[in-house]
Every structure is written in structure tokens, then in C-alpha cells.
Amino acid sequence: MATLLSALGRFAFRRRGLVVLLWLLALVGAGFAASTAPPPPADTFSMPGTESQKAFDLLQEKFPDVRADGATARVVIRAPGAEQITSPARKAQVEQLVADLAKAPEVAAVADPFQAGAVSADRTTTYAYVTYTATATELTDAAHDGLTGAMERARGTGLVVEAGGDAVKIEQAMGGTGEQLGLLVSAVVLLLTFGSLVAAGMPLLTAVIGVGIGISGITALGSTLGLSSTTSTLAMMIGLAVGIDYALFIVSRYRSEIAEGRAPADAAARAVGTAGSAVVFAGLTVIIALAGLAVVNVPMLTKMGLTAAGTVAVAVLVALTFVPALLAFAPVKVLARAERKRFTGKPLSKRQRRRADRAAADRPNLGARWASLVLRRPVAVLLLGVLGLGTVAVPAASLELGLPGEGTMAPETTQRKAYDMLSQSFGPGFNGPLTVTVEAKDAKAAAEQVRAALEKADGVDAVAPATANPAGDTALVNVVPTTGPTDARTEDLVRSLRGLAAGLESRTGATEILVAGQTAMFIDFSQTLDDALLPYLALVVGLAFLLLMLVFRSVLVPLKAALGFLLSVTAALGAVVAVFQWGWLAGLLGVDHPGPVMSTLPIFLIGVVFGLAMDYEVFLVSRMREAYVHGARPGEAVATGFRYGGRVVGAAAIIMTSVFSGFILEDNDFVKMIGFGLAVAVLFDAFVVRMALVPALFALLGTSAWWLPRWLDRLLPNVDVEGEKLTQHPRETAPERHLVS
């Protein structure tokens, strides 16, 4: 592989104009396709094979007049002070609000709260249920303005009016500041790492172009493949991070090759042949981890994973071709100012060049000094790292999962205020009603029998009369629990009712009885994730293990890589629990409402962090493997790997952390959670696992770290990631002056 990639890098370097033109044409073409593509479909959430999804599909089939995915709003109205909402004056004001809501654009119907009996027991609060003809993502600004305008006019009369539901617009206060800050930090880190504006700008430029092509492609194919506007969120986050990192490693290796006296074309070819091989395999591990989300069998996660994997593939191609083409435009300006002096003025003699190279080799940098420290005290470093991460991971044992909802929004939002008003006036279970569907020949009669049985169940506050469809073969029964939708007792109630449904089917003559609703959906979703977690881990870790064994020709190296990942991701989950569930440092991070961790976070974190962790493993250990193959002793190989790769891996980790940390500035707690979890996971994995535990284990294992059974060695193909075959070809030497820049 190294030989093939080396030839590709040499071609891109020599045909720089053609390569740059092709990538710019790809960017423009993808952008044009995105701008002319039909609008992306609305966001949908489905869980094939679950009881909740079966109930949802049944509603769509049996109640065709009701658009199941139409946007809804529940406008909550409360009389001020000790007044009653049923007083003539206040009742007239509520009726005027209902009339104003009915006139708003795209409104299908508004339920009169007094006719529906939607008044609290103390007669202070009521609510109006508004349904729309469009989905939440299809609602126009006029529809949103109509809702808020009607509410503001009602507030002007003294009423307390708040609204919840997917028809209520969620304000986005950040506007991309976090991503911009992440890019700014990345630029500073790159400048400090390379000491050159040109070298610092290349990874940023190539990452932006790669992400631009990926996101434009997702947008262009959105309507055809059913990719919603939120599908690209993960692709943007991961594509930007790996795009910078992959280009960083290619540029860094090019500078090393130039410093060893190679001509620019040969240095670019060798950089792509060696570091490029590591980029290919690192990218493959990320792609495997992201594409493996399809195992979860949640279409939303599958689409996000596959589109992000496609963006990572583009980032790999950009690093292998676009980066060497850009290097050809500035072969010397990518070097630090002090290093450029070797290529200007009077050339060095061979003796001076050898003396300078020997002095540079004898002068250890920070990475080499750190490796030397770890090699002298491997047991202490290993124990300290494991105990430290283990301590941080302790809170993960108390992990509680939940789904985002209006009850977890910031207290000042209208959605949260409406949620709290309904809980106070109608009971905590009112915000999470359960929907029981009954299929039978005479569905209305069967549903009334089901209703009578449900009223006697423990934990049920109220059961509404059954509603049958026009065909009379399906009916609905709404159940209000005594506890809230996130309460563990409500989960017990759902399981109890589902167990009761089996017996009711035989007694009432019903064909099938299904229990759905917010809490039921959470139970089904959690079960789906639990069932998929072990197969997902087995698939992703198994394939990555085989890939790393192929790259490093070792059994123990991929094994310790996987174990180190489990340690770092568990510690990251512990940190997330401590901050977002327990509330530690909540004020500092702006977490308004500590509560359960988003149920998708663990598997999402596992997939993304595993891919990124293997990135650092491949980049750092591949340089060790290269030195070991070329005759270095195990300890020397570790020192060489850190000498040339430690600083770059550290810079890459800081860059990726800064990109993820930008999302902590979001107002939404769940976006904060994702950004925080990924940021701390990268920090733990890069600086504790890869930079401390890995060299400590290499020091303890010695040559055993590279052990591979002979029969397996014969079976595995030699992919030559370390570039051994490149040394068989004569290299050009660089005249150390007047290089074109």
C-alpha cells in the first residue's frame, strides 16, 4: 500500500494544478447540486419492530383523516392571581384567543377548552389543543408568527399564556459561535505546532473543503435518500475534526522528510506513502465505527452514521491528494522560519549537513523526553493512569438514561413553563399520557371493556372514553398516569399495562391491544439500544481488531488499543454523569437542569470515540512500528514514535477537543452533553491512554508487544504501512537552497 500511495502523492504533487482544479470543481458541483435540490424531508423518528412503532403505524393506517405527523401546539392559559378562568370576563378572553389561533396560517383545528372540558379542578387553568396541516419542520414563519401573535394579544389582557408542542419554534441563540471558536483554537494550535502560517492554514483549508463537499452531497441527496436537515450534524462535527487531523499528519511527515534532506516531490511522495497509509487505516476504523450504527436498527442513527462515514471518506481522499498538491505550491514555506534558512543563501556542505542532522537527532524534544520518563517508570505511570481514569469512571455506575423533552428544557422557555403549569394544575402524568390502541370487530365495545379494566390499575389517574375510527375496527383509549413521563413508576405502569393487555385480548375479543405514548416509547427505545449494544461492540471492535492486527502485525497491540478505549469511554461517561446528571460544575458549563443522560449518548459516544481513539493509536504506534521494523529496539522504537509523533498527536487531540468543546456553548443541554462527552473522551484517550498507558505497556511487554503467531503471519497480507518497500527505491536529495516556494 505504501508504494501505491507514494505514487499517488507524487502524482498529486507534480500535477498540482490539475488536482486542485478537480477538487474545486467537486466543491462547486456539490454546492450547485445542493442549491438546486428539492427541500429535504421532515425529521422523522421510528423504531422498527417495537410496540410503540406498531401503534404509530396503526394510527396512520386506521385514522387516515388525522395526519399523525402534523405539528401540534398545546396553549396553556391561566387566570392571574386568585381569579378563575371560568369567570365570564376571563372565559371571553380565552374564547377570543381560540378564535385568533383558528385564524392563524396552516392551522387545521383548535379544540375549544370549555367544550372539551379541559379545565383544571381549581378552575384556574385550561388549555387549547391546536393542530396544523403541516409537519413541524414544514411550518412557515407566518404560522409561527400567528401562534406567538395570538399568545401576545392574550397576555395583554392579563392572562398567563404559554405553549408547548412541536409547533412552537425553538429559538437558537448561538448561531455558530462554538464552531467558530473551535476553528480559531485549531488555527492557534496549528500555528504553534508548525511555526508557519502556510502550514497552519493547509489543514484548515482542506478540512473546510472536505466538509463542504460532504455536507453539500448530503443536502443534494436529501430528498432522494430521505436525509433530513439534521442528518448532517454528526457529519459536520466529525468531518471537520478528522479533516484537520489527517491533513496535519501528512504535512507533519512532509516536514520531517524535508528535514532529512529529501527533495520536495520525494518528501511528499514518502509522506503520503507512510503517514498516508496510517490515514487510510485510521479513516477505515472511523468509518467502521460510524457505519456500524446501522446495527442499532434506528433509521435516524443509521442515516447519521452513514452520512458521517461518507464525509470521513472524503476527508481521507482530500488528505491523500489535495494536501500534497497544496504542498507543491509552497514546498518550503510550510517549514518553520528557522528551518527555511537551510534552503536559502549559501548551501551547506555534506559534512555540515551530517553534523546538523546528527545534532538534531541528539537533541530530544518534549515527546522524546516524555517517552523516556515513561520508559523509566512504566509501572507507576500505568497504575496512576488506570486508577485516575477508574476514579473518574465511578459515576458511570449511577448512569440514568432519558429522552429529551419539554420537561428538561431551560426554565425560561415557554415550553418548559407550559409543561410546569400543566403538571401543577392537572397532575404530573398529564404531560405523558399513554395511548392504548384496540383492534377488534366491534372496537368501540371492546375498548370500553379495556377502559373499565384500566381504570382499576394501580398508578392510573384517569382514563378517557374510547374513540373509534369510522370503520369501527380500531379504537383509542387515552390513559393519564399519576406520575410524570420520566418517573420510574410510570415505566412500571407501562410494563404492567402491557402485561395486562394479553389477558384483556382474550376476554374482550380484541385482535391486538398495544400500549404507546412518551414513556412507552422511551422503554422501547432503551430496549432497542440495550439489545443492540453488545452486537454493535462486537462488530465494531471485532472489525477494528482485525484491521489493526493487519496494520501492526501483532495480537497484543490491537488488544491493548481496545481495552484502553473501554477505559477512556467509561471515564467520559462518568464525567458526563457527574456534570449533567449530578450537577457538578453545572453552573460553570451553563447546565440549567441536571437530569437523566440522553439515552442515545452512550452508544453514540462509543461509536465516535472508538473511531477517533483508533486514529491516535494508528498514528502514534505506526511510527513506533516503522522504527521497530527498521531495526530499533523496543524502547528506542517507542522513543522514536514519540519524538516524531507525540507532538503532532497532542496537537491533533487539542484541535479535536476544541472543535467538540465549541458545542458546549450551545443553549440546549443535550447538545452541551454531546460536545462535553466527546471533548473529555478525546482528552482522556489521547493524553492518558495513548500518551501514557500505551508507552508504559510497550515498556513492560518489550518485543512481546509485536508477537504474532507464524501461521497467522503467513495468512495476513503485508500492507506495508511502515513504508519498508519505499526504502528499496533510490531517493532524490534536495539541494539545500533556492527551492521554489
C-alpha angles and dihedrals in degrees: 000000000000091000093050094047091045090057089048091051092048091050092050091048094050095040094043096144094052094046094048091047092052092051092047090050089051090052093048092044093050090046092051091048090050093049093051097040121108116262114281117256122262120273111269131183122204138163109198115216098020126118092239091055092048089053092048092050090048091054091052091050101042100036102045094160091064114069101222093200096045116124118258137194129193110205111201118204126191129182114238121254115340095334123124122238090221095063111117094249096047093042090055090051091051091049090051089052090051090051092050091049091051090055094052117109119274094008112146099186143341120210113224104234095213094050090046092049091238096153125122121244092252090049093232099108139043137162139215120215113218123193125192135208093229134056121258093260092047096053113117127228087252090060092050091046091050091055096046092043093054090048093050092051090051091049088054089066091058099263121135104235127180132158140209135181136084092288090068111094116241111220116228108209102176105062098195098308092131094054091047091051090049091053091047092053089046090054092051092048092048091049092051091046097049103024089219131097091211094052091045092050097050098070091045093049095046092046092052092049092048093048090044091056092044096048092043090051091051091050092047092052095039097101094041098047099030095249111161125212092261094054091084094058094091092040091055093048098045097034093055093047098047092038091061093043097049093049089045092059094048093049092045093052091047090055090050092051092049089050089055090059104262123145114253096253092048092044091052091047092050093044091055091042094054110022088030090059089054089049091053094052094040089052091049091055091051091047091050091050094049098041089047089070085084087077089071089067094220105129093211092056091042092055093045091049096047095046091048089049089053091052090051089052089054089049090054092050091047091052093050098048115011095047096055089045090055090046088059090061092054109020094160104025089069087068123087115265093253092052093051091067089075088067100046134065122003112008120239119250120241090256092050091047093051091047091050093048091048091049091050091049092049092049106084117213127212093275093052092047091050092050090050090053093050092046090055095049106026097148094050092047092047094050094044093049096046094045092046095051090041090056092050089048094056095091089058087076087069095050114150119189128210143157124249115259143152090277090066097047123109112287093240095058119102090232092058092045091051090048092052093046092054092047092051096046104032104024132267093276093060091081092056110040120173122231117215116194120201123195117195142128088258098028096171094057094042091048092053089055089049089049092054091051093047092053089063094052119109114252095028115124100180140350120207122221115272119266119205129200120243092263090055094224098104132042137181129221119189116210124196113204123214090235134057126270094256095045116115089225090061089054089052089050092053092051090046093051092047089052090048092050093069092059093042092056092064094042098047099036092241117156093214137353118200130187117211138157138111097303092041089052090051091052092049092045093049090048090050091052093045091051092048099044099081095042089047093050091045092050098044098039092041095052092042090049090055091046094051091045087055092049099045100026090225138110099206098049095062090039094057089042091058094044091049090052092053089052095050096044091049090051090049091053089049091054091048091052092048093052106032102029103030096031099235109160087357092139093050092052095039096245103163101185120026111205144123119344115251107268094228094054100084097053091037091051092047093053098046098038093047091057093046093045090055088051091063092041092054096044096047101037095041089066089049090049090049091054092045093051090051092056107274120142116246094260092045090049091055091048091049092050092053093041092060102022108029097078093044094048089048091051091047091052092049090049093050091046091051091051092051093041089060088072090060087074091065118111093228112089093214093054087048088052094054093046093046094046094050093043096052092041091056091047093050095045098044102040103029106027104030100029098039115015096040097056090042091055092046089053091052096043098044113177089351088076089073095046117137125167111253094234090053091046089057092049098049116081117235107246092177097219090165091060097239092152091055090067089062090067120076114250130219118243120224121236099230099228142062098013111173109255 
